[in-house]
Amino acid sequence: MLTQKEIEVLELRAKELTQIEVSKKLGISQAAVSNFEKNALRKIREARQTLEEAKRLGLK
């Protein structure tokens, strides 16, 4: 599950803001933005893999 901060970062990045712009807007470091983004994308990728595996196994 994504944290609120991860969602905020992804929403702002989807609006094509740079990591530096996001960091200024949220009042956090660029490194923190990078970590939130990286963790969120990893969670999304893992969730997709889980859904694909469940589908392959015939689970609903």
C-alpha positions in Angstrom: 0.0 0.0 0.0 1.3 3.4 -0.9 1.8 6.0 1.8 0.2 9.4 1.5 3.6 11.0 0.8 4.3 8.5 -2.0 1.0 9.3 -3.6 1.7 13.1 -3.3 5.1 12.7 -4.9 3.7 10.5 -7.8 0.9 13.0 -8.4 3.3 15.9 -8.6 5.7 14.0 -10.8 2.8 13.0 -13.1 2.2 16.8 -13.5 5.8 16.8 -14.9 7.4 18.6 -12.0 11.0 17.8 -11.4 12.2 16.1 -8.2 13.7 19.5 -7.1 10.3 21.3 -7.8 8.5 18.5 -5.8 10.9 18.8 -3.0 10.4 22.6 -2.7 6.6 22.2 -2.9 6.5 19.5 -0.2 9.3 21.0 1.9 11.4 17.9 1.8 14.8 17.1 0.3 15.3 16.0 -3.3 16.8 12.7 -1.9 13.6 12.1 0.0 11.5 12.7 -3.1 13.7 10.3 -5.0 13.2 7.7 -2.3 9.4 8.1 -2.1 9.2 7.9 -5.8 11.4 4.8 -6.0 9.6 3.0 -3.2 6.2 3.8 -4.7 7.2 2.5 -8.1 8.6 -0.7 -6.6 5.4 -1.3 -4.7 3.3 -0.7 -7.8 5.5 -3.1 -9.8 5.3 -5.8 -7.1 1.5 -5.4 -6.9 1.2 -5.9 -10.7 3.4 -9.0 -10.5 1.1 -10.3 -7.7 -2.0 -9.7 -9.7 -0.5 -11.4 -12.8 0.5 -14.4 -10.7 -3.0 -14.6 -9.2 -4.6 -14.5 -12.6 -2.2 -17.2 -13.9 -3.3 -19.4 -10.9 -6.9 -18.7 -11.7 -7.6 -16.8 -8.5 -10.1 -14.1 -8.3 
